[in-house]
Every structure is written in C-alpha cells, then in structure tokens.
Amino acid sequence: METPKAEKLFKAGEVIMSQGEMGSCAYFIQEGRVRIVVEKADGSFLDMGTRGPGSIIGEMAIVDNQPRSATIESLENCTLLEITKEDFARSVKGANPIVRLISQVILMRYRDILRRSHTLTEDGPGCPSPEDSERAYAEQTNVVESIKLANEFKVAIAAKQLILHYQPIYSISTGQVLGFEALMRWQHPQRGLVPPDEFIPMAEDSGLIIEACRWALGEVCEMLARLDAVRPDLKDLYVSVNFSATDFEESNFLEAFSEILQRNNTPAKRIHIEITERLLLKKPKNVKETLDNCRKLGMKVVIDDFGTGYSSLSYLHQYPIDTLKIDRSFIHNMRSDKAVLGLVKSILTLRENMNIDIVAEGVEELEEAQLLSQLNCDSAQGYYFSRPISENALSALLEKSNPPRH
C-alpha cells in the first residue's frame, strides 16, 4: 500500500488532471502555476486562464461527482496539497443542509451554463436536465425534509407549539425534590409529539435553538413564579435549563439571559445552566468568561452526560463547574460491569475532592437507587423516581415529596 504524501509534486509540462476523467481529489496550489484548458465540442481548445499559489483546482469534481470539466497542466514545477473527496465529504456532512443544497445547486447551474455555451462536450441523449439533477440531489440528501422541518419549527416557536416538561431531581436520602430539569417538547399539529432527538439537532444546526432556548428560559421563570404563588415555602427549588454551543456563540447571550431573569424577577440562583462536555470540547469563543459571569450572577453550571464526551478531566479546573450528571449508560451498567462501577465510584469522589455536586441520571430501577445510596450519591433523576411531567402535575408531585410545613 502506497504511503500517502503530504505534498504532491508535478514538473513543468505535466498534466495534473484531464477533462472527462472522474476526479477523486482537488488540489491547493502552494507553489508554481498551472494552465486550465477546455476542449470544445468541435475539437478545438479554449484557454481558460492560469492559477497560482493560494488557488484551488479540481474542486468541482469532488463536490458533485461529475467528470472533470477541464484539463489542467503545470506551467512550472508545482507543489500541491491534496484535498480528497473523502476529506470534503466529512466537512460537508456537518454543514447546514441549506448550505449544502445551495452550494450543490450553484455548481450544477454553473456546469449547465458551460454546457449551454458549448464550452464543454455536448450533452449525451441520457444526460438529465439541470432541474432533474437538482431535484434528485435534494431527494437523495433529504434536504427538503430538513428545510421543511426548520420552517415548521419557526412556526412552532411563534404559535406556542413548544411545551416544557419537568423531570424532578431527588435527594435519595430524604426523598425530597431538590429541583427539576426542563425538557423541551414539540407538539406538532400534524405529526404529534416530535421526539427531541429529531428536532433539537435541526434547531442547533439552523440556529433556531437560540430563540427556542430563550423561550424555554422565559417559560421556566414564569413557571417558578406560578409555583411560588401556591408553594412559597419551596423557593429553594431550582430548574436546570439546557443550552447548546450555538447559544454560547451569540455575542449577547449573557445580556439576553439576564434580561429574561430581570423581566420575570427570577433570582439567578434558581436557574442552573446545563451544558454537555461536547460544548467544552468545541471551545466556543469566550465560553469560560461567559460561564464565569453566569456564576457571578448566582447561577450554577451543570455538565450533562458526564463521562461520554471528553478525553480529559482537565476542564474541571479550567471551567467553573458546580454539578456533574453521571451519564445514564454508566448507571445502567454499574451493577453488571465492575469497571463501570469503579468509574462511578471515581466520579463520586469528585464531590469531596473538588466540591462538585453529583447527580445520577437515568435511574430506572430500585436496585440502582439502592446501590447509589450505598455509594453516598445523594441526588438522582430517572423513571424510577418520576418521568418528566407537565407543569399542571407539579403541585401534586411536590405535595407528596415536599409536603408543606405546618
């Protein structure tokens, strides 16, 4: 197997790529100049110009998997950096579907302009029209469905189709509710209840998550005010609200956050900011400064799904972390896997060693709760204790777990 090379060298006069061949890569020109030549339908040649250092050549073929549209020859000795089709595909995979669609359509229409101007060989009898190609690409990538879902989600925010359910976080030792995690749900008028794992990635990808999270924070503040009116003795209860990397990339994130709290007269200490390890891995700009300022206001910072997304514990020193939520997969496997049990025990030591609160997620069975109690893990949430419930059901739940003091 040939060892891949970081740079490709072509001598003056060499053909780098030929018109009509299928392309497997593009090149970034580091040194040297190249000439671009197109063979017309009548067999004559058209000089399309030259490219030098800093230019990319051959990009069209790796974008749309069509044959090369021109022949490129080196005018001088050239040093090129290869960009493979696989490299490009990995980069595009994480892009917004609208960006992918528009990029593809622009390229398809550019190729069509070249064909219509007879710069390239005439279309064969089986060559599809540009409209057919664009439609086939959109159907193949499900991009139409993605765009439709994003547009419907915009309507959902404005039309109050979003709702919040609250999953209680319990003290295992006392059985009392300490707080709740707010979980977003979408009650679609035709589709019914859309699963969060279907619309949350789309909302993050499209940037709509910012508006949705601001709505959720405002809704939580209003819920706490309504709860305080009937249970003024429970003003220590907190609510965890989930935020994404997209939220933190907004320059006015903290200002908007603070404005919502002030508008609703909600003490900052009653809101916990819940983020994932993946957010810290992405390292959005100013995330540490933002988290530091949130903590200064009185909010606590919670890491969700702890243990699944980061290769180092060093960020526990770098960022202001108050609470870790042990990922549900560890809770499910700790009774059958000694290695997982050891990991859970290690995480629990962080409570004493680093003054970090620990919450066990996804507790579904009595035996899991009993083992966590034996391990001195005091806080937990999961179906064993309670499924996420609507605001209307909170009072009855709290009546049992946190009865009023008389």
MOHUHU-V177184 format. One record per pair of residues at least 24 apart in sequence whose ideal C-beta (glycine too) atoms are under 8 Angstrom apart, sorted by the first residue. I is the first residue (numbers start at 1). J is the second residue. D is the distance in Angstrom with one decimal. If there is no record, write none. Layout:
BEGIN
i->(I/I)
j->(J/J)
d->(D/D)
END
This chain:
BEGIN
i->(6/7/7/7/8/8/8/8/9/9/9/9/10/10/10/10/11/11/12/12/12/12/13/13/14/14/15/15/15/16/16/16/16/16/16/16/17/17/17/17/17/18/18/19/19/19/19/19/20/20/20/21/21/22/22/22/22/23/23/23/23/23/23/23/24/24/24/24/25/25/25/25/25/25/26/26/26/26/26/26/26/26/26/27/27/27/27/27/27/27/28/28/28/28/28/28/29/29/29/29/29/29/29/29/30/30/30/31/31/31/32/32/32/32/32/32/33/33/33/33/34/34/34/34/34/35/35/35/35/36/36/36/37/37/37/37/38/38/38/38/38/39/39/40/40/40/40/41/41/41/41/46/50/56/59/60/60/60/62/63/63/63/63/64/64/64/64/66/69/69/69/96/96/97/97/97/97/97/97/98/98/98/98/98/100/100/101/101/101/101/101/104/104/105/105/108/108/108/146/149/149/149/150/150/150/150/152/153/153/153/153/153/153/153/154/156/156/157/157/157/157/161/161/161/161/162/162/162/162/162/163/163/164/164/164/164/164/165/165/165/166/166/166/166/166/166/166/167/167/167/167/167/168/168/168/168/168/168/169/169/169/169/169/170/170/170/170/170/170/171/171/172/172/172/172/172/172/172/173/173/175/176/176/177/177/177/177/177/178/178/178/179/179/179/179/179/180/180/180/180/180/181/181/181/181/181/181/182/182/182/182/182/182/182/183/183/184/184/184/204/204/204/207/209/209/209/210/210/210/213/213/213/213/213/214/214/216/216/217/217/217/217/217/218/218/218/220/220/221/221/221/221/221/221/222/223/223/224/224/224/225/225/225/226/227/227/230/231/231/231/231/233/233/234/234/235/237/238/238/238/238/238/239/239/239/240/240/240/240/241/241/241/241/242/242/242/243/243/243/243/244/244/245/245/245/245/248/248/248/248/248/248/249/249/253/254/254/254/257/258/261/267/268/268/268/268/269/269/269/271/272/272/272/272/272/272/273/273/273/273/274/274/274/274/275/275/275/275/276/276/276/276/277/277/277/277/277/277/277/278/278/280/280/280/281/281/287/288/288/288/291/291/292/294/295/295/302/304/305/306/307/307/316/316/316/321/322/322/323/323/323/323/324/324/324/324/324/325/325/325/325/326/326/326/326/326/327/327/328/328/328/329/331/331/331/331/331/331/331/332/332/332/334/334/335/335/335/344/344/345/348/348/348)
j->(81/79/80/81/79/80/81/82/77/78/79/80/74/77/78/80/74/77/74/75/76/77/73/74/73/74/71/72/73/57/58/72/73/74/78/80/57/58/68/71/72/68/71/67/68/69/70/71/67/68/121/67/68/61/65/67/68/58/60/61/62/67/68/85/61/62/84/85/58/62/82/83/84/85/56/57/58/59/61/62/82/83/88/56/57/58/80/81/82/83/54/55/56/80/81/83/53/54/55/56/57/78/79/80/79/80/81/77/78/79/74/75/76/77/78/79/74/75/76/78/72/73/74/75/78/72/73/74/75/70/71/72/70/71/72/73/69/70/71/119/120/71/121/118/119/120/121/118/120/121/122/119/75/83/83/107/110/111/88/88/103/104/107/104/107/108/111/111/111/114/120/205/206/141/142/143/146/147/205/143/146/147/150/206/141/143/137/138/141/143/147/134/137/134/137/133/134/137/202/198/199/202/202/203/206/208/188/186/199/202/203/206/208/212/208/186/188/208/211/212/215/186/187/188/189/186/187/212/215/216/187/390/216/219/220/223/391/388/389/390/223/239/388/389/390/391/394/381/386/387/388/389/381/385/386/389/397/401/240/359/379/380/381/379/380/381/385/386/401/378/379/369/372/373/377/378/379/380/373/378/401/401/402/237/397/398/401/402/237/238/379/237/238/239/240/272/237/238/239/240/394/239/240/242/274/381/388/216/219/220/239/240/241/242/242/388/212/216/242/244/245/246/246/244/246/247/246/247/250/241/242/243/244/247/256/260/241/242/241/257/260/261/271/260/263/264/266/271/260/261/263/264/266/271/264/391/394/264/266/270/264/265/266/391/394/395/395/395/398/402/404/404/405/398/402/270/270/269/270/271/272/300/270/271/272/272/273/274/302/271/272/273/274/274/275/304/273/274/275/279/275/279/278/279/282/284/275/279/284/286/287/290/284/285/290/290/293/294/294/297/297/298/294/297/298/299/298/299/300/299/299/300/301/302/322/323/299/300/301/302/302/303/304/325/301/302/303/304/303/304/305/309/303/305/306/308/309/310/315/309/310/310/315/319/309/310/319/318/319/320/319/320/320/320/320/322/359/361/361/347/343/347/350/354/356/356/356/357/356/357/358/359/350/356/357/358/359/358/359/360/361/358/359/360/361/377/361/362/361/362/382/362/360/361/362/363/368/372/382/362/364/368/368/371/367/368/371/375/377/375/375/376/377)
d->(7.4/5.4/6.8/6.2/7.5/4.6/7.5/5.6/7.2/7.1/5.9/7.7/4.5/7.2/4.6/6.7/6.8/5.6/5.6/6.4/5.2/5.6/6.9/6.6/6.9/5.1/6.5/7.4/5.4/7.2/7.8/4.7/6.6/6.0/7.4/7.4/7.5/5.5/5.4/6.8/5.1/6.3/5.1/7.6/5.3/6.7/5.4/4.5/5.0/6.2/7.6/6.3/5.2/7.0/7.7/5.8/7.6/5.6/7.8/2.8/6.0/7.5/5.2/7.7/8.0/7.4/6.7/5.5/6.6/6.4/5.1/6.1/4.9/6.4/5.8/6.5/4.0/4.4/7.4/5.2/7.8/4.5/7.4/7.0/5.2/5.7/4.0/6.6/6.0/6.9/8.0/7.6/5.5/6.7/4.3/6.4/5.4/6.7/5.0/7.6/6.7/6.5/7.8/5.9/4.4/6.5/6.0/7.5/6.4/4.2/6.2/7.3/4.3/5.6/3.2/6.4/7.7/4.6/5.3/7.4/5.2/6.4/5.4/6.1/6.4/7.1/5.1/8.0/5.4/5.0/7.5/5.5/6.4/4.9/7.7/6.9/7.1/4.7/7.4/5.5/6.7/7.3/7.4/6.2/6.3/7.6/8.0/5.4/7.4/5.4/4.9/6.4/6.6/7.4/7.7/6.2/7.8/7.2/5.0/7.0/7.1/7.0/5.4/6.5/5.4/6.6/7.5/6.7/6.7/6.5/6.2/5.5/6.6/7.1/7.9/4.5/4.0/6.5/7.2/7.5/7.8/6.1/7.8/7.6/6.7/6.4/7.5/6.2/7.4/4.6/7.5/7.6/5.4/5.4/7.8/5.3/5.7/7.4/6.5/7.9/6.8/5.4/5.9/7.9/4.6/6.5/7.1/7.4/6.1/6.7/6.0/7.6/5.5/7.7/6.5/5.7/7.1/7.2/5.6/6.0/6.1/6.1/5.3/6.5/7.0/5.8/7.7/6.6/6.3/7.6/5.9/7.4/6.2/5.4/6.9/7.4/7.2/3.7/6.1/6.0/7.8/7.2/6.2/6.0/7.7/6.8/6.4/5.5/6.6/7.1/4.2/7.6/6.6/6.4/5.0/7.9/6.5/7.3/7.6/6.0/5.9/7.2/4.6/7.0/5.9/6.7/4.9/7.9/7.2/5.5/6.2/6.1/6.0/4.9/6.7/5.5/7.0/5.5/6.8/5.5/6.2/5.5/5.2/6.9/7.2/6.2/4.7/5.6/7.2/7.3/6.2/5.5/3.9/6.1/6.7/7.1/7.2/7.7/5.0/7.1/7.9/7.4/4.4/7.7/6.9/6.6/7.9/6.0/7.7/5.3/5.4/6.7/5.2/7.4/7.8/5.0/6.7/5.8/7.7/5.1/7.7/5.3/6.0/5.3/5.2/6.7/6.1/5.7/5.8/7.2/7.4/5.7/7.3/5.4/6.1/6.6/5.9/7.9/5.5/6.8/5.1/7.9/7.3/5.1/7.7/6.8/8.0/7.0/6.3/6.6/7.8/3.6/4.1/7.9/6.2/5.4/7.9/8.0/6.0/6.0/6.3/7.3/7.3/7.5/6.4/7.7/6.2/7.2/6.3/7.9/7.1/6.0/6.0/6.6/6.1/7.7/7.1/7.2/5.0/6.9/5.4/7.5/6.6/6.3/7.0/4.2/7.8/4.3/5.6/6.2/7.1/6.7/6.3/4.7/7.5/7.1/5.9/6.9/5.7/8.0/7.7/6.9/7.4/4.6/4.9/5.1/7.9/6.8/4.5/7.7/5.1/5.9/4.9/6.8/6.2/5.7/5.6/6.8/7.4/6.9/8.0/6.8/7.9/4.3/3.8/4.9/4.2/6.9/7.6/5.3/6.6/4.7/7.4/5.0/7.6/7.0/5.6/7.2/5.3/6.6/4.4/8.0/5.2/7.9/7.1/7.2/6.5/6.7/7.1/5.1/5.5/6.1/6.1/6.6/6.7/6.9/3.5/4.1/7.8/4.6/7.9/6.6/5.1/6.3/6.2/5.8/7.7/6.7/5.8/7.9/5.8/5.2/5.6/8.0/4.6/7.5/7.8/7.7/7.5/6.8/6.8/6.8/7.3/6.3/7.2/6.2/6.7/6.3/6.7/4.2/7.3/6.1/6.6/5.7/7.4/5.6/7.3/7.9/4.7/7.7/4.9/6.5/7.1/5.0/6.1/7.9/6.3/7.6/4.6/2.5/7.3/7.7/5.4/6.5/5.1/5.9/5.8/7.6/7.5/6.5/7.4/7.7/7.6/6.8/6.5/7.1/6.4/6.9/8.0/6.3/5.8/6.7/5.6)
END
